[in-house]
């Protein structure tokens, strides 16, 4: 009997599982949230990616938000090539590091100084250590559904792959590590007030995604952020905005400028590397001066400020800092979100969406609004899995999890949006 030949992606996944735990290097890539085998990609250009079987897709993952200019943006690719011909790295200072730090500080409210690292996880981990070192306190407040990387103390009630896989925390994280983490409901003022009334003098910092992107896209309410700013200031605690995802995606000043709320520290990643691995954290000068070698709080990294990642980041910021970039991105995001809602309504499917410039959250729920973790978990994950595969068959690649965000790039032009909406119309009718 002749055996049917597997798609190349399926064969690749079998091979990968022999040498990589679960076959993937980040859990959400394994498609456990939607079923089936992960797609292996070979190339990308603009708004489209091509898998190893030669199938093209319109991409709304964009390396989880990194590719705000689309794949293989010429200016970024050229910056990487130019730097690679000079050197791959030094482990020593370069002028480009100072240039990138200067650009970040110049755009982000409340940021006087910046330390470059290698990932968003490193950025949040380091910001927490700095906050504790600066305040001399131990307690950290976070919010259910916000994901701050795989930092031990912050995996409690996290979003992203932790939520997708239904993992409440993680084995290997000692109870003592999370004992000083207080996990509150997002967008709930009463829990904030009660926590500060009870623990205010012991709280080192509050950390949150001001626009959550790892339980779907859920922006913080203005009054919620205002209250956090007031309570942290009154208690001598620090307010940390995790803008690894929202930084430079929702505006040149990030969520801080979008909401008009200035945090004490901010963490960054994704877009500031133009698609290459990088992260950063920054804030008020008096806080940042506590970092070694200027102060006693130790943080280090051999590859921090890698010149290739920095070159890509500078090129990305050059493209962002242009007239009407975010105006056009916001308009395309609104067009897409509205079209998706109309398509779902036409198919008589319950759907709620949240969107902020370049980010869209899809929630297959009958709730009238999705404002926190509890609301997000009412989304029909089985229906989303069907939608994911229906869209994949039509050449549109969505996040392989109901609890992630759609990312729109500058390369998603009107023709691309029209093609996407045609696919949504057909897919919603198929799964209803």
N, C-alpha and C positions, 0 to 999 in steps of 0.2 A: 504493500500500500504506500502510495506516494505521500510523504509528509508535507504539510503546508509550511511555507517559509514564513517565519515570524518577521514583523517589521523590525527594522534595524534598531529602533529605540527599545523594543522589547528585548532583543538580544543583548543590547548594551546594558540593560538593567540587570539581566541575569548575571552577566560578567561582573558587574559592579558589586553585586551582593556577596560575591566570593571574597572580596578584599576590602570593602567599605561597609561599616555597620549600617544595615538597612539599605545599602546601596546608594546612599546619598550623604552629602557633607553638611546638610542642614535639614532637619526633619520634615518641614512642610513640603519639601520637594518630592517626597515619596508618594504623593497623591493619596495618602490614607484618608484625607478629608473628603475626597470625591470618588475614590475607587479607580481601578485601572493602573496601568503602568505609566511612569513619568515620561514626558517627551524630552528627548535629548536634542539640544540645539547646536547648530554648526556655524551659523552666521546671522548677522542682523544689519539692517540698513534702514534708516529713518524709522517709521512706525512699524516695520515688519521684521519678523524673524523667520529663519528657515531651519527646519529640523534635519537630522541626518538621513531621513528618507526622502528629502527634497520637497517636503510640504511647507508652503508658506502660511504664515499667520499674521494677522494684525495683533500687535502685542500691547496688552494693558497691564502687564506686570512691570516691565521696564527695569529689570534688576531690582525690584521692590522699591521703585521710586528714584533710583539713581539717574536714569536716562531721561532727564527732563528735556533734552535737546534731540531725543531720538537716538537710535543706534548708529555708531560710527560717524558721529558728527565730524565733518572734515577738519574743523579748526582744532578740536580736541585730539583727534587722531594724529594730526600733524605735530601738535605740541609733544605728544608722547614719543613720536618717532625722533623728533629733534633732540629731546633730552636723552633718549636711549643711546643715541650716537655719541653723546658726550660722556655719560656715565650712568650706571644703574643705581648707584648709591654710594654713600661715603661713611655713614655713621658719625658724621661731623656736621657743623653748621654750614648752611648755604644761604645765599641772598634770597633765593626763592621762598624759603620758609618765612622769612621776615615779611616778604611781599604778600604772601597769602594771609598771614596773621594780621597784617595791617588792613587788608581788604575786609576780612571778617569783622574786625573791630570797628571799622568805619561804617559798616552797614547795620550792625546789630545793636539795638538799644541796650544800654547798660554794660556793654562789653568794652573794657579798657585794655585787657591783656588776654592772650590766647595761648594754650599749650596744645600742640598737635600730637595726636596718637594714631593708632592703626585701625580702629574700628569704633562703632558706636558703643559696643559693650565696654571697651576700654575707657571711653569717654565718661559713661555714667558711673562706672566703678571708681574712677579717679575723682570725679566730682563729689561722690558721697564721702570718700576718704578726706577730701579737702574740707568739705562742710563740717565733718566731725572734728577734724583737727582745728579748724578755725573757731568753732563755737565751744569746743570742749564738752560736747554733749554726745549722746549715743543714739537716741530714738530717731527713726526715719519714718515719715508718712508717705505712703504710696496709695495708688487707687486701683481697684479691681478692674482688670481688663487692659490696663496700660502695660506695655511691654518695654522693658529697659535693657534688653540684652540678657544674656545668661549669667548675670551676676547673682551669686548665691543668695544674697539678702533680698533680692528683688524678684525672685521667681514665684513668690507667694501670690497666688491669684493673678498670674500674668496672662497676657493675651498672646497673639501670634501662634507659633507651633504648639505652645503649652496648652492653649485653648482648643486649637484644632484637634489635638490628639487626646483631649480630655484628661490631661495630667494635672493634678491639683498643685503639685510643686515638683520636686525631683528627689529621688533617692540620692544620697551623697551630699545632701545639704543638711548639716547638723542642726538640731533644734535650736541650739544656742545662737546660731547665725541669724535666724529669722526672729528670734525672741524680741529683738529691738526694732522690728518692722511692724508698723501699724497699717493695716490694709483697709481702706475706706471705700465707700461707694462714690463713683465719679458723678459729678454734678449735683451732689447732695449737700446743701449748706448745713443742715442740722448735724450731720456726722462730723463735719469740720469743726463746728463750734463746740460740740461736746468733747471732742478729742483735745482741742486746745484748752478748754476749761479744765480738763483733768490732767493733762500732761505738758502744757505749754512750756514751762521752764526746762523741761528735759528734751524737747524736740530740737534736734540739730538742723533738720531740713525737711521740706516737703518737695517731693519730686513727682512730676506728672508730664504726660504728653498734653500740651495745650490743645492740640488737635490729635486725638487718639487715632491711630491708623492700624492698630493690631487687634481690634475687636470689630473691624469694619471702621469706616471713617465716622468718628463722632467728635465734633468740636465741643470744647468746653463752653458753657454759658458765661456770658460776660460778668454776671453777678457772682458766679462761682469763683472766677479768677480774681475778681476784685476783693472778695472776702478772703481768699487765700493770701493775697498780697497784704491785706490789713492785719490778719492774724499773725502771719510770720513776722512782719515788721514789729508789731506790738510785743511779741514774745522773744525777740532777738534770734529767731530762727531764720534760716535761709530758704528762699524760694528758687527751686531749680526747674527750668523748663527743659524737658527732653525734646529737642527739636532735630533729632537725628533724621526723622522723616519729614517734618514740616519746614525745617530750616531751608530757606531759599526755594521752596516749592510753592508756598502760598504768597510769596512776595519777597522783595529784596531785603526786607528787614525781618523776615520770618513771622511766626505767630505772635511774637512779642509786639512787633509793629502793627500787625493786623488787628490785635485786640487793644493796643495801647496800654499794655501792662508790662512793666520792666522787671524781669527777674533778677536775682542776685548772681546766679550762674546759669549758663546754657550749655547743653551738649549738642554736638553736631556730627554729621556723617553724610552718607549717601552722595548728595549733589556736590558737596565741596571737594570731591575727588573725581568728578566727571565720569564716574563709573569704576574707578580704581579704589582699592582698599585704603581708607583713611578715616579718621575721626578727629574731633577736637572738643575741647571744653574751654570756656572763658567766662569772664565776669568782671566784677569790680576789682580795681587794682589792689585795694587793701586785703581782699580775700586771696587773690592770685599770688600775692607776695609771700604767702605762707608755703608755697611750693618750693621744694629743693631745686637748685642750690641756694635760693634766696632765703627760704624759710625751712622749717623742720618737717613738713609733710612730704614724704618721699613718693616719687612717681618717675618712671623711666621707661624707655623703649628703644631698642637698637635701631629699628626701622622707622621710628617716628620722624615725620617730615621727609619721607622718602622723596627724592627729587622728581621721579616720574609721576607719582601720585599728585605731588604739589603742582607740577606743570599742567597736568590734566585739570586740576581744580582751578587754577588761574584762568585757563582757557574757558572753562565752563562759566566762571563768574563774568568774564568779558562778554559772553553771549547773553547772559541774564541782564546785565547792566545796560540795557538798551531801551529806547522809548517804546512803550506799548507792548513789551514782551508779556507781562503778566495780564494786561488788559485782554489781549487776544487769547491767552491760555484760559483765563476765567470764562470768557465768552464761549469757547469751544467746550469747556467742561459743563457749563450750564446747558448748552445745546444737547450734549450727549445725555446728561442726567434727565432732562425733560423728555427726550425722545424715548429713553428706556422706560420711564414711568408711563408714558402714553402707550407704549407697546404692551406693557403688563396689563394696563387697564383694558385694552382692546381684547386681550386674551382672558379677561376676568380672573387674573391672578393677583393676590395681595402682594404689594411691594411698597416699601418705604426706602427713600434714598436720603443721604446726607451728602453735601458736597461743599468743598472749599477749594479755591483755585488749584486745579490740577489733581484733585483727589475726589473720588466718589465711593461711597459705601452703599452696597446693595443689601437689603434686608427683606427676605421673603417672609414677612410677618404681617399679622392683622393689627398690630399695635399702631396707634395714631402717630407716634413719634418714637424714635430710638435715641435715647439720651445717656445710656449707661450700659454697664456689663449685663445686668439682668435683662434689659430690653433686648440687647443684641442676641442673647442666647435663646430668645423666642423665635429666632429665624429658623425656617424649615431647612435643615441641612440636607435632607434627602432630596428635596426639590432643587436645592442649589447644585447638588452633584449632577442631577439630570440636566440642569441648565448648562453647567460647565461642559459636559460632553456634547450636548447639542450645539453649543457655540464652537467647540473645538472642531467638530465635523464640518462646520461652516467656515472654518479658517479664521476664528477669533480666539485668541489665547487669553483667558481670564485667570485670576489667581486660583490655584487648586485648593481653595479653602473658603468656606462661607464667611470666615472671620478676618479676611484681609481686605485690602483697599484696591480699587481700580486706579491706575495712574495714567493720566493724559499727558502727552508730551507736545512740544512745539511742532513735531513732525506729523501729528495727527491733524491733517487738513480736512476741509469740508468733505471732500470725496471719500476719505477714510471714514469719517464719522457716518456718512450716508450708508456706506457699505456695512458698517457695524450695526447700525439701526435696522437695516434690512435683515441681518442675521438674528438680532434680538426678536424682531417681530415673528419670524418663522420659528425660532427656538421656543418662545413662550407658548405659541400655539401647539407645538409638539408636546410639551410637557404638562400642559394644563389637565 
